[in-house]
Amino acid sequence: MNKAELIDAIAASADISKAAAGRALDGAMEAVKKALKKGEMVTLVGFGSFYVGKRAARSGRNPRTGATIKIKAAKVPKFRAGKALKDSVN
């Protein structure tokens, strides 16, 4: 499912226009991004949690030259599925 299909599903489920569903989805995604940028956890009960994980600095290899390179530490967005979501998939 892509974003357009998700918007169609939201519009049908909530009985609203596709434009309104698109704005709602964009607003929700923006709110999650802002919260993660602040380092906050976003929990949707029954669905799951979005949070920021830390990836440590490490050394890697350039595949072309085989030279060792240093890869910087980074913060990465992560998602942990909730029990209800896990149960619905199985």
N, CA, C and O atoms as CSV, one atom per row, in Angstrom:
chain,resi,resn,atom,element,x,y,z
A,1,MET,N,N,0.849,-1.176,0.000
A,1,MET,CA,C,0.000,0.000,0.000
A,1,MET,C,C,0.891,1.234,0.000
A,1,MET,O,O,1.830,1.336,0.789
A,2,ASN,N,N,0.586,2.163,-0.889
A,2,ASN,CA,C,1.339,3.420,-0.919
A,2,ASN,C,C,0.512,4.532,-0.277
A,2,ASN,O,O,-0.593,4.287,0.206
A,3,LYS,N,N,1.040,5.738,-0.272
A,3,LYS,CA,C,0.387,6.852,0.414
A,3,LYS,C,C,-0.986,7.153,-0.183
A,3,LYS,O,O,-1.935,7.399,0.562
A,4,ALA,N,N,-1.110,7.139,-1.505
A,4,ALA,CA,C,-2.387,7.434,-2.159
A,4,ALA,C,C,-3.441,6.397,-1.775
A,4,ALA,O,O,-4.594,6.747,-1.524
A,5,GLU,N,N,-3.056,5.137,-1.731
A,5,GLU,CA,C,-3.992,4.080,-1.341
A,5,GLU,C,C,-4.393,4.217,0.133
A,5,GLU,O,O,-5.538,3.950,0.498
A,6,LEU,N,N,-3.448,4.632,0.968
A,6,LEU,CA,C,-3.749,4.852,2.379
A,6,LEU,C,C,-4.738,6.008,2.541
A,6,LEU,O,O,-5.665,5.928,3.348
A,7,ILE,N,N,-4.540,7.069,1.782
A,7,ILE,CA,C,-5.460,8.208,1.822
A,7,ILE,C,C,-6.862,7.766,1.383
A,7,ILE,O,O,-7.853,8.161,1.997
A,8,ASP,N,N,-6.949,6.954,0.333
A,8,ASP,CA,C,-8.241,6.440,-0.120
A,8,ASP,C,C,-8.922,5.629,0.981
A,8,ASP,O,O,-10.125,5.765,1.204
A,9,ALA,N,N,-8.150,4.786,1.669
A,9,ALA,CA,C,-8.700,3.954,2.737
A,9,ALA,C,C,-9.181,4.805,3.915
A,9,ALA,O,O,-10.232,4.531,4.493
A,10,ILE,N,N,-8.415,5.832,4.267
A,10,ILE,CA,C,-8.805,6.731,5.364
A,10,ILE,C,C,-10.085,7.467,4.995
A,10,ILE,O,O,-11.000,7.574,5.812
A,11,ALA,N,N,-10.153,7.976,3.767
A,11,ALA,CA,C,-11.327,8.720,3.319
A,11,ALA,C,C,-12.570,7.832,3.358
A,11,ALA,O,O,-13.630,8.273,3.802
A,12,ALA,N,N,-12.453,6.606,2.904
A,12,ALA,CA,C,-13.600,5.687,2.894
A,12,ALA,C,C,-14.008,5.314,4.319
A,12,ALA,O,O,-15.197,5.262,4.631
A,13,SER,N,N,-13.030,5.056,5.175
A,13,SER,CA,C,-13.311,4.628,6.545
A,13,SER,C,C,-13.924,5.745,7.389
A,13,SER,O,O,-14.836,5.498,8.179
A,14,ALA,N,N,-13.431,6.965,7.225
A,14,ALA,CA,C,-13.890,8.092,8.041
A,14,ALA,C,C,-15.025,8.881,7.380
A,14,ALA,O,O,-15.557,9.823,7.968
A,15,ASP,N,N,-15.393,8.487,6.147
A,15,ASP,CA,C,-16.447,9.162,5.396
A,15,ASP,C,C,-16.144,10.651,5.233
A,15,ASP,O,O,-16.988,11.508,5.497
A,16,ILE,N,N,-14.911,10.936,4.790
A,16,ILE,CA,C,-14.492,12.309,4.506
A,16,ILE,C,C,-13.901,12.345,3.097
A,16,ILE,O,O,-13.689,11.298,2.486
A,17,SER,N,N,-13.639,13.534,2.586
A,17,SER,CA,C,-13.075,13.652,1.240
A,17,SER,C,C,-11.622,13.187,1.226
A,17,SER,O,O,-10.954,13.130,2.258
A,18,LYS,N,N,-11.160,12.858,0.032
A,18,LYS,CA,C,-9.761,12.436,-0.106
A,18,LYS,C,C,-8.814,13.577,0.248
A,18,LYS,O,O,-7.742,13.346,0.808
A,19,ALA,N,N,-9.209,14.812,-0.080
A,19,ALA,CA,C,-8.369,15.975,0.239
A,19,ALA,C,C,-8.225,16.121,1.749
A,19,ALA,O,O,-7.126,16.359,2.251
A,20,ALA,N,N,-9.331,15.979,2.469
A,20,ALA,CA,C,-9.292,16.091,3.934
A,20,ALA,C,C,-8.486,14.946,4.535
A,20,ALA,O,O,-7.737,15.146,5.491
A,21,ALA,N,N,-8.635,13.754,3.981
A,21,ALA,CA,C,-7.872,12.599,4.470
A,21,ALA,C,C,-6.380,12.804,4.221
A,21,ALA,O,O,-5.555,12.443,5.061
A,22,GLY,N,N,-6.036,13.377,3.083
A,22,GLY,CA,C,-4.628,13.662,2.772
A,22,GLY,C,C,-4.039,14.670,3.737
A,22,GLY,O,O,-2.916,14.503,4.211
A,23,ARG,N,N,-4.806,15.730,4.033
A,23,ARG,CA,C,-4.328,16.734,4.992
A,23,ARG,C,C,-4.178,16.126,6.382
A,23,ARG,O,O,-3.223,16.430,7.097
A,24,ALA,N,N,-5.115,15.274,6.761
A,24,ALA,CA,C,-5.044,14.622,8.075
A,24,ALA,C,C,-3.815,13.721,8.170
A,24,ALA,O,O,-3.111,13.731,9.179
A,25,LEU,N,N,-3.562,12.951,7.131
A,25,LEU,CA,C,-2.393,12.060,7.128
A,25,LEU,C,C,-1.104,12.869,7.157
A,25,LEU,O,O,-0.182,12.540,7.903
A,26,ASP,N,N,-1.031,13.927,6.350
A,26,ASP,CA,C,0.166,14.778,6.348
A,26,ASP,C,C,0.383,15.414,7.719
A,26,ASP,O,O,1.514,15.503,8.196
A,27,GLY,N,N,-0.704,15.854,8.347
A,27,GLY,CA,C,-0.603,16.455,9.676
A,27,GLY,C,C,-0.118,15.455,10.712
A,27,GLY,O,O,0.702,15.789,11.567
A,28,ALA,N,N,-0.619,14.239,10.638
A,28,ALA,CA,C,-0.205,13.199,11.582
A,28,ALA,C,C,1.280,12.861,11.395
A,28,ALA,O,O,2.020,12.726,12.369
A,29,MET,N,N,1.702,12.726,10.147
A,29,MET,CA,C,3.114,12.407,9.888
A,29,MET,C,C,4.025,13.543,10.349
A,29,MET,O,O,5.102,13.292,10.888
A,30,GLU,N,N,3.599,14.787,10.140
A,30,GLU,CA,C,4.388,15.937,10.567
A,30,GLU,C,C,4.504,15.988,12.085
A,30,GLU,O,O,5.565,16.302,12.623
A,31,ALA,N,N,3.405,15.675,12.776
A,31,ALA,CA,C,3.421,15.669,14.246
A,31,ALA,C,C,4.374,14.595,14.773
A,31,ALA,O,O,5.088,14.824,15.749
A,32,VAL,N,N,4.386,13.436,14.137
A,32,VAL,CA,C,5.307,12.361,14.550
A,32,VAL,C,C,6.752,12.798,14.313
A,32,VAL,O,O,7.613,12.583,15.166
A,33,LYS,N,N,7.021,13.408,13.162
A,33,LYS,CA,C,8.385,13.877,12.861
A,33,LYS,C,C,8.870,14.895,13.883
A,33,LYS,O,O,10.004,14.816,14.355
A,34,LYS,N,N,8.001,15.860,14.228
A,34,LYS,CA,C,8.382,16.898,15.187
A,34,LYS,C,C,8.665,16.299,16.565
A,34,LYS,O,O,9.625,16.685,17.233
A,35,ALA,N,N,7.830,15.361,16.981
A,35,ALA,CA,C,8.032,14.726,18.285
A,35,ALA,C,C,9.340,13.939,18.304
A,35,ALA,O,O,10.087,14.005,19.280
A,36,LEU,N,N,9.620,13.201,17.241
A,36,LEU,CA,C,10.867,12.426,17.182
A,36,LEU,C,C,12.077,13.349,17.155
A,36,LEU,O,O,13.107,13.050,17.758
A,37,LYS,N,N,11.949,14.471,16.453
A,37,LYS,CA,C,13.062,15.423,16.393
A,37,LYS,C,C,13.395,15.956,17.778
A,37,LYS,O,O,14.558,16.227,18.078
A,38,LYS,N,N,12.363,16.109,18.640
A,38,LYS,CA,C,12.576,16.556,20.016
A,38,LYS,C,C,13.078,15.422,20.909
A,38,LYS,O,O,13.430,15.652,22.067
A,39,GLY,N,N,13.113,14.201,20.376
A,39,GLY,CA,C,13.565,13.059,21.163
A,39,GLY,C,C,12.442,12.387,21.936
A,39,GLY,O,O,12.699,11.532,22.783
A,40,GLU,N,N,11.198,12.764,21.653
A,40,GLU,CA,C,10.057,12.188,22.349
A,40,GLU,C,C,9.627,10.878,21.691
A,40,GLU,O,O,9.918,10.626,20.522
A,41,MET,N,N,8.935,10.060,22.459
A,41,MET,CA,C,8.381,8.813,21.956
A,41,MET,C,C,6.910,9.057,21.606
A,41,MET,O,O,6.199,9.725,22.357
A,42,VAL,N,N,6.453,8.525,20.479
A,42,VAL,CA,C,5.057,8.650,20.070
A,42,VAL,C,C,4.420,7.268,20.177
A,42,VAL,O,O,4.803,6.346,19.456
A,43,THR,N,N,3.441,7.125,21.085
A,43,THR,CA,C,2.808,5.834,21.316
A,43,THR,C,C,1.354,5.885,20.874
A,43,THR,O,O,0.590,6.738,21.327
A,44,LEU,N,N,0.978,4.977,19.995
A,44,LEU,CA,C,-0.405,4.826,19.559
A,44,LEU,C,C,-0.877,3.491,20.116
A,44,LEU,O,O,-0.517,2.434,19.598
A,45,VAL,N,N,-1.679,3.538,21.167
A,45,VAL,CA,C,-2.109,2.335,21.865
A,45,VAL,C,C,-2.807,1.393,20.882
A,45,VAL,O,O,-3.700,1.803,20.140
A,46,GLY,N,N,-2.395,0.147,20.889
A,46,GLY,CA,C,-2.957,-0.856,19.992
A,46,GLY,C,C,-2.250,-0.922,18.657
A,46,GLY,O,O,-2.435,-1.884,17.910
A,47,PHE,N,N,-1.448,0.076,18.338
A,47,PHE,CA,C,-0.733,0.084,17.060
A,47,PHE,C,C,0.760,-0.105,17.267
A,47,PHE,O,O,1.350,-1.050,16.744
A,48,GLY,N,N,1.374,0.800,18.034
A,48,GLY,CA,C,2.802,0.691,18.282
A,48,GLY,C,C,3.408,2.001,18.712
A,48,GLY,O,O,2.700,2.974,18.972
A,49,SER,N,N,4.737,2.022,18.784
A,49,SER,CA,C,5.462,3.200,19.253
A,49,SER,C,C,6.568,3.570,18.279
A,49,SER,O,O,7.306,2.714,17.791
A,50,PHE,N,N,6.664,4.864,18.009
A,50,PHE,CA,C,7.776,5.414,17.243
A,50,PHE,C,C,8.741,6.014,18.255
A,50,PHE,O,O,8.313,6.683,19.196
A,51,TYR,N,N,10.029,5.784,18.075
A,51,TYR,CA,C,11.017,6.344,18.978
A,51,TYR,C,C,12.335,6.545,18.228
A,51,TYR,O,O,12.505,6.077,17.102
A,52,VAL,N,N,13.258,7.251,18.878
A,52,VAL,CA,C,14.561,7.526,18.274
A,52,VAL,C,C,15.587,6.585,18.885
A,52,VAL,O,O,15.747,6.531,20.104
A,53,GLY,N,N,16.277,5.849,18.030
A,53,GLY,CA,C,17.344,4.965,18.473
A,53,GLY,C,C,18.685,5.580,18.140
A,53,GLY,O,O,18.778,6.490,17.316
A,54,LYS,N,N,19.709,5.084,18.777
A,54,LYS,CA,C,21.057,5.595,18.522
A,54,LYS,C,C,21.884,4.503,17.863
A,54,LYS,O,O,21.905,3.357,18.312
A,55,ARG,N,N,22.557,4.879,16.803
A,55,ARG,CA,C,23.454,3.961,16.113
A,55,ARG,C,C,24.878,4.429,16.415
A,55,ARG,O,O,25.226,5.579,16.146
A,56,ALA,N,N,25.684,3.552,16.964
A,56,ALA,CA,C,27.050,3.897,17.362
A,56,ALA,C,C,27.951,4.109,16.142
A,56,ALA,O,O,27.687,3.592,15.056
A,57,ALA,N,N,28.999,4.867,16.349
A,57,ALA,CA,C,30.003,5.050,15.297
A,57,ALA,C,C,30.682,3.706,15.061
A,57,ALA,O,O,30.857,2.915,15.988
A,58,ARG,N,N,31.056,3.464,13.834
A,58,ARG,CA,C,31.700,2.191,13.508
A,58,ARG,C,C,32.590,2.360,12.291
A,58,ARG,O,O,32.558,3.393,11.621
A,59,SER,N,N,33.370,1.352,12.017
A,59,SER,CA,C,34.196,1.391,10.813
A,59,SER,C,C,33.565,0.474,9.774
A,59,SER,O,O,32.978,-0.557,10.102
A,60,GLY,N,N,33.697,0.868,8.533
A,60,GLY,CA,C,33.149,0.092,7.429
A,60,GLY,C,C,34.151,0.039,6.298
A,60,GLY,O,O,35.282,0.508,6.428
A,61,ARG,N,N,33.729,-0.532,5.196
A,61,ARG,CA,C,34.621,-0.628,4.040
A,61,ARG,C,C,33.970,-0.007,2.821
A,61,ARG,O,O,32.774,-0.176,2.580
A,62,ASN,N,N,34.775,0.713,2.058
A,62,ASN,CA,C,34.329,1.234,0.772
A,62,ASN,C,C,34.304,0.040,-0.186
A,62,ASN,O,O,35.348,-0.571,-0.414
A,63,PRO,N,N,33.148,-0.309,-0.751
A,63,PRO,CA,C,33.081,-1.494,-1.603
A,63,PRO,C,C,33.915,-1.391,-2.882
A,63,PRO,O,O,34.347,-2.409,-3.422
A,64,ARG,N,N,34.141,-0.184,-3.362
A,64,ARG,CA,C,34.942,-0.028,-4.579
A,64,ARG,C,C,36.423,-0.253,-4.334
A,64,ARG,O,O,37.084,-1.004,-5.051
A,65,THR,N,N,36.932,0.419,-3.295
A,65,THR,CA,C,38.381,0.396,-3.075
A,65,THR,C,C,38.798,-0.589,-1.991
A,65,THR,O,O,39.959,-0.993,-1.930
A,66,GLY,N,N,37.867,-0.971,-1.145
A,66,GLY,CA,C,38.209,-1.856,-0.035
A,66,GLY,C,C,38.838,-1.117,1.133
A,66,GLY,O,O,39.223,-1.730,2.128
A,67,ALA,N,N,38.942,0.216,1.010
A,67,ALA,CA,C,39.556,1.011,2.077
A,67,ALA,C,C,38.614,1.093,3.272
A,67,ALA,O,O,37.394,1.130,3.117
A,68,THR,N,N,39.199,1.119,4.461
A,68,THR,CA,C,38.417,1.256,5.682
A,68,THR,C,C,38.008,2.716,5.853
A,68,THR,O,O,38.820,3.625,5.683
A,69,ILE,N,N,36.731,2.925,6.194
A,69,ILE,CA,C,36.238,4.274,6.422
A,69,ILE,C,C,35.542,4.325,7.781
A,69,ILE,O,O,35.111,3.301,8.310
A,70,LYS,N,N,35.440,5.526,8.335
A,70,LYS,CA,C,34.749,5.707,9.607
A,70,LYS,C,C,33.330,6.176,9.317
A,70,LYS,O,O,33.125,7.110,8.542
A,71,ILE,N,N,32.350,5.525,9.941
A,71,ILE,CA,C,30.955,5.904,9.800
A,71,ILE,C,C,30.529,6.565,11.106
A,71,ILE,O,O,30.673,5.982,12.181
A,72,LYS,N,N,30.006,7.784,11.008
A,72,LYS,CA,C,29.644,8.562,12.198
A,72,LYS,C,C,28.460,7.942,12.938
A,72,LYS,O,O,27.664,7.202,12.360
A,73,ALA,N,N,28.364,8.256,14.214
A,73,ALA,CA,C,27.207,7.868,15.005
A,73,ALA,C,C,25.992,8.624,14.467
A,73,ALA,O,O,26.129,9.725,13.935
A,74,ALA,N,N,24.808,8.035,14.605
A,74,ALA,CA,C,23.600,8.673,14.081
A,74,ALA,C,C,22.392,8.326,14.939
A,74,ALA,O,O,22.356,7.300,15.618
A,75,LYS,N,N,21.408,9.214,14.884
A,75,LYS,CA,C,20.116,8.933,15.493
A,75,LYS,C,C,19.214,8.431,14.370
A,75,LYS,O,O,19.197,9.006,13.282
A,76,VAL,N,N,18.463,7.356,14.630
A,76,VAL,CA,C,17.604,6.780,13.602
A,76,VAL,C,C,16.194,6.560,14.149
A,76,VAL,O,O,16.033,6.148,15.298
A,77,PRO,N,N,15.165,6.834,13.330
A,77,PRO,CA,C,13.801,6.564,13.773
A,77,PRO,C,C,13.541,5.064,13.776
A,77,PRO,O,O,13.982,4.348,12.878
A,78,LYS,N,N,12.821,4.594,14.793
A,78,LYS,CA,C,12.498,3.177,14.899
A,78,LYS,C,C,11.022,3.032,15.249
A,78,LYS,O,O,10.389,3.966,15.743
A,79,PHE,N,N,10.489,1.847,14.985
A,79,PHE,CA,C,9.092,1.554,15.290
A,79,PHE,C,C,9.022,0.200,15.973
A,79,PHE,O,O,9.626,-0.775,15.527
A,80,ARG,N,N,8.266,0.164,17.070
A,80,ARG,CA,C,8.038,-1.097,17.781
A,80,ARG,C,C,6.535,-1.367,17.723
A,80,ARG,O,O,5.742,-0.587,18.250
A,81,ALA,N,N,6.148,-2.462,17.087
A,81,ALA,CA,C,4.733,-2.793,16.934
A,81,ALA,C,C,4.125,-3.163,18.276
A,81,ALA,O,O,4.768,-3.810,19.103
A,82,GLY,N,N,2.878,-2.747,18.486
A,82,GLY,CA,C,2.137,-3.088,19.694
A,82,GLY,C,C,1.538,-4.484,19.613
A,82,GLY,O,O,1.515,-5.097,18.545
A,83,LYS,N,N,1.058,-4.979,20.733
A,83,LYS,CA,C,0.521,-6.329,20.800
A,83,LYS,C,C,-0.682,-6.509,19.870
A,83,LYS,O,O,-0.781,-7.520,19.175
A,84,ALA,N,N,-1.591,-5.540,19.853
A,84,ALA,CA,C,-2.787,-5.657,19.005
A,84,ALA,C,C,-2.408,-5.746,17.528
A,84,ALA,O,O,-3.016,-6.514,16.783
A,85,LEU,N,N,-1.422,-4.977,17.101
A,85,LEU,CA,C,-0.976,-5.023,15.700
A,85,LEU,C,C,-0.327,-6.369,15.399
A,85,LEU,O,O,-0.585,-6.962,14.351
A,86,LYS,N,N,0.508,-6.851,16.302
A,86,LYS,CA,C,1.148,-8.154,16.117
A,86,LYS,C,C,0.116,-9.257,16.022
A,86,LYS,O,O,0.213,-10.139,15.169
A,87,ASP,N,N,-0.896,-9.205,16.921
A,87,ASP,CA,C,-1.938,-10.234,16.926
A,87,ASP,C,C,-2.777,-10.192,15.645
A,87,ASP,O,O,-3.199,-11.240,15.156
A,88,SER,N,N,-3.022,-9.006,15.100
A,88,SER,CA,C,-3.840,-8.898,13.894
A,88,SER,C,C,-3.123,-9.447,12.662
A,88,SER,O,O,-3.773,-9.867,11.705
A,89,VAL,N,N,-1.794,-9.446,12.678
A,89,VAL,CA,C,-1.025,-9.947,11.547
A,89,VAL,C,C,-0.954,-11.479,11.568
A,89,VAL,O,O,-0.915,-12.116,10.515
A,90,ASN,N,N,-0.937,-12.056,12.748
A,90,ASN,CA,C,-0.816,-13.518,12.865
A,90,ASN,C,C,-2.146,-14.211,12.845
A,90,ASN,O,O,-2.205,-15.437,12.935
